Amino acid sequence: MKTRRLGKGGPEVSELGFGCMGLSFGLGPGLERREAVALVRAAHERGVTFFDTAEAYGQLNEELLGEALAPVRDGVVIATKFGFKDGQSRLGVDSTPARIRVVVEQSLKRLGTDRIDLLYQHRVDPSVPMEDVAGAVKELIHAGKVRHFGMSEAGAASLRRAHAVQPVAALQSEYSLWWREPEKEILPLCEELGIGFVPFSPLGKGFLTGKIDASTTFPKGDFRNVVPRFTAEARKANAALVEALGAIAAAKRVTAAQVALAWLLAQRSWIVPIPGTTKLHRLEENLGAASVRLSADELREIDASLGSISVSGERYPPNLAALVGR
């Protein structure tokens, strides 16, 4: 697999990363630890060198990632995140410098490592000046405990303020063929400042694979049960987008998921999507997208076919929507 660099001075990573959240958090029951470790190792064996976790995904998520990557630690880039009170999103945000330092020590221990390659602020905390947040991470970088600073779902003003104190290597936010909002302001700003962009949910939380329809049911504990875009009515309305994507994929003899990921890779050379999965065959399908090349004509066809289709439903419930873009 080819590599890309995140930010002007950021880490070099595989052009497709691996999002670890769903291994144990947010998308149902997850995997047994042994199975999760095996899947992470399978991703690395197939060329993935960039792995994403977070304090908010639970202690197990960081622990299993650390266990899986221990034999190859020096050959991979591990990203994790701070930013929620006691590591729980339902309790609100907390990016006080003291809390950041505590989270880093806990994450280092759970990951079984001496440094965090990329440390994200999970969500902007409006009660803590960005200069203080960036300053705290800068101190951790100088101490050798963190290598690079990142932000997640941050707005343009916060990104500028943070970057002025400590260069931001990467911004992680949702971006896909059914959520293109970053194109308006965030991607041009990243280009201006030399910041890499890491799309999470690059397959629309699974919807762009074409395997989810109005009759699909999600297990207890699956985050999609509370997402307005995943109500049965919204899924039915959004079927047109998936049908159009499927037609393009069929003509190219690849899968809808591969077209969706290849489209992201074609947008900028500094974009690194992090699809996640709990299944080996889906992992292999996703990684196959790195070999899919979309011509300029195909990219125009995708924009023409999908750009005119309106997506139904908000991407977050109101309480979580209030945390993004600040």
N, C-alpha and C positions, 0 to 999 in steps of 0.2 A: 504494500500500500504506500502511496505517496505521502509526503508530509507537507505541512503548512506551518507558518509561524504566526503566533498570536501576538499582535502588537509589534511595534518597531523593535522593542528589546525583550519581547516575551518569549515563552518557550516554544520549541519546535515540537509539533505533535502530529499524529496520524490524521489524515484529512477527514476521517470519520472517528469520533470518539464513542464512548459507551456511557450512557446515563444509567446510574445504578439505583435510582429511587425505587423503581418498581420491584426490585429484587426482594424488598422487605417492607415497603411502605407505600401507601397511597393508592395502590391499584389492586386491592384485594389481599388475599392471604400471603402472596409472595412465595418464595421457595424455601425449602429447608436449607440450612446453612451450607451443608456439604454440596448440595446441588448448585447453590449460588456461587460458591467458590469455584466449582468446576466450570460454570458458564463464563465467569470473568476470565479464568485461565484460557478457555477456548477462544475468547475474544482476542486475548494477547497473542495466542498462537497464530491467529489469522491476521495479525498485523496491527491491531489496535494498541496505541501507546498512551491514550488519553482517557482517564476515568474520572467520573464526576459523582461526588457524594455530598452530604451535608449533615451538620449536627441535627437539623430538624427531621432528618429521615430516620433518626433513632440510633441508639448505640450499636445495635447489631449491624447496621448498614456499613458504618465505618470499619467495624471490626472484621467483617467478612471480606471487605475490600483489602484491608491490610494483610490479612492472612493469604488471600489469593495472590497478591502481588509481591509478597515478601521475597520469593526466589528471584524476582526480576526487578527489584525496587529501583535500581539505578538506570534501568532502561525504560521507565515509564514516567508519566506526568500525572500526579494525583491532585485533583481539585476538591476542596471542601468549602463549607460556608458557615458563617456566623450571622447573627442578626435577630434572633427571636428570644424572648424571655424564657429562660430555662430550656431553650431548644425546642419550644412548642409554639407553632404558629398561632394556635388558638388563644394564646396568652398575650399576643401583641409583640411589638418589636423592641429590641434592646441592643443598641450599638454603642453603649458607653465604652470608653477605652478599657476600663477595668473588666467588663464583661468579655470584650474581645480577647484580652489576654488569658482569661480563664478558659474560654472555648478553645483557643489554640492549644493550650496545655492538654486539655482533655482529648482533643482530636489527635494530637501527636501520639498520645498513649494508646488510643483505640486503634489507630492506623499502624501502630508499631513502627514508627519512623522517627527520624530526627529533624525532618523538615516537611513543610507543606509547599508543594510546588506552585500552586495557585490558590489564593485565599480570597473568596468572594464575600462581599456584604450581600446577604440573601435578599434583604429589602431595605430601602432607605428608611432611617429613623429620623423623623422630622424634629425630634426633640434634641438631637445631638448634631452640632455643626459638622458638615462634611469634612471640614478641615481637621477636626478632632479625630474623626474616624480614619481618614487617610493618614494622619500623623501617627496614630497608634499602630497601623499596619506598617508604616515606614520604619518605626522603631523595631518591630518584629523582623522586618527584612534585614535591618542592620545587625540584629542579634543572630541572624542565621536560621531562625525558626520558620521563616516564610521566604519564598523566592520571588513571587509575583503577586500583585494586587489585582483583584477583579471586582466587578459589581454585577448585580442581577436585577433586572426590571427597573433600572434607575432612569430618571428623566434626564433631559439634556443639561439642565442647569446644575443638577447634582453631579453629573459626570464631569462637567467642566471644572467645578470647584475641587472635586477630589483629585482630578488629574493634575491640577496646578500644584498640589502638595506632594503627591506620590504618583508617578505615571501609572495609569491603568492599563494593564496588559490585555484585558478582555472584558467585554460586556456580555453577559448571558441573559437572553430574553427569548420569549416565544417568537418564532418566525416560521412560517410555512406557507404553502399555497392557499391555506384558508385563514391565515392571519398575517397580513402584509403591512400592517401599521408601521413597523420599523423603517420601511422604505422612505417615509415622509421626512423624518427628521433625524432619527437615530443612526441609520447607516451613513448618511452624509457626514454626520458629526464624527463617527468612528473613523471614517476615511480622512477627515481633516486632522484629527488628533493622533492618528496612527494606532488605533485601538482595534484589536481583533474582536470578532463577533461570534458567539457560540449559541446557535439556536437550540433551545430545548423544545420538546414536543414537535420535532420537525415533521412528524407524521400525523399531526393533529390529534395527539393522544390516541392514536390507532385508527381514527376515522378515515384517513387518506389511504389506508391499506385496502379499502373496499370490503373488509370483513365485518363491518359493523353496519347494521341497518335499524329501522324503526322497531323491529321486534327483539333486538338484542337486549339481554338483561345483564346487569353488572353485579358482581358479588358484594356482599356486605363489606363496608370499609373501602370500597372503590370510590375515589375522589370524583369520578365522572357522574356519580349519582346526584351530586349537588351542582353540577355545572350546567347553566342554562342552555348551552350549545348542545348538550347531550340529552335533552328531553326527547321523548319519542317524536313529538311534533317537529322539533328542530332537526332531528336526524332525517325525518322524512323529507323536510324541505330542502335539506342540504344534499340529498341523494344526487341531485343534478350535477353537483361539483364532482362527486366521485365517479359518476357515469362518464363524464367528459374526460376525466383523468384516466379512467380505465380504457377508454377508446384509444387514447394516445399511446398508452402502454402496450396495448394489444398490437397496434400497428408497428411498434418498435420491437415487439417480441420480448418484452421485459415486464416486470410487475409494476403496479401502480405505486407501490412503496418505493421502488427503485427510481422511477421517474421523479417522484416528489423529492427524494434525497439528491438526485443528480441535478435537479433544478436549483436547489439551494447551493450546491457546490459551484454551479455555473454563475451565480450572482456576483461573487467577489472571491478573490484568491485568498482572502484572510477570514473567510467564514468556515467554521468547523462544526457541523451538526453533531449532536450527541443522542442518537436514537437509543432507546432502551428496550429490553425485551426479557422475558423469562424462558424463551424457547430457543434451542440451538438452531433449528431450521429458519427461524425468523432472523436470528443473528446473521446467519450466512446470507440470507436474502438481502438484508440491509447492507452488509458489507459489499455485496455484489454491485451496489449502486456506484461504488468508486470506479467501476470499469465502464459505466454507462456514459457515453458522451452525447451531449445534446448540441446539435448544430444551431447556428443563428436562426435558420428557418424554423427549426423545431421549437426553439425558445419563443419565437414570435407566435407560433401556432398555439403554444400553451397559454401565452398571455391573451391571445384573441379568444380562445375557447373558454378559459376559466376566468379571465378578468372581468367578463360581463355578468358573471353569476354572483348574485348577492348571497352572503352567508347569513343564515338565521341563528339568532341566539348570541348572548354575550359569552365571552370566554371564561369569566369568573363570576361567582355569586357576589353580591354587593360588598360584603365584608372583606373579601379578598381583593376585589377590584380596587378598593380604596388604598391598597398598599403598593400599587404599581404606578410607574411613571412619575414618581415624586423626585 
